[in-house]
Amino acid sequence: MSIPFTDEELLPAVERCILKIEPMLALDGGSIKLVAIKDHIVYVQLQGACVGCPSSANTLKYGVEKKIKEDIHQELSVVNVPIGAEIQLDEFIEGLQNRR
């Protein structure tokens, strides 16, 4: 099954979902920012107390990604963009693709 939406069509739905997730992260001093959607991959940046938190990978997978999959489409995936990497996002994404 493929995702029947373009990245541009996904943007409003992902933004709404991020708005739902953000208050939960804020309870622990964290935050989340949508960086981009490219090739049906949602790139976010965990911020605040989430940066360097040992639970941030679980938050991303079992909180953020799970909610996006439930609300929008099961085949979407979410990647955290480390602080500073958003400046050269294309290079960051290319590095991820080269590791696969």
Stockholm file with secondary structure:
# STOCKHOLM 1.0

chainA/1-100         MSIPFTDEELLPAVERCILKIEPMLALDGGSIKLVAIKDHIVYVQLQGACVGCPSSANTLKYGVEKKIKEDIHQELSVVNVPIGAEIQLDEFIEGLQNRR
#=GR chainA/1-100 SS CCCCSCHHHHHHHHHHHHHHHHHHHHTTTEEEEEEEEETTEEEEEEEETTTTCTTHHHIIIIIIIHHHHHHTCTTCEEEECCTTGGGGHHHHHHHHHHHC
#=GC SS_cons         CCCCSCHHHHHHHHHHHHHHHHHHHHTTTEEEEEEEEETTEEEEEEEETTTTCTTHHHIIIIIIIHHHHHHTCTTCEEEECCTTGGGGHHHHHHHHHHHC
//
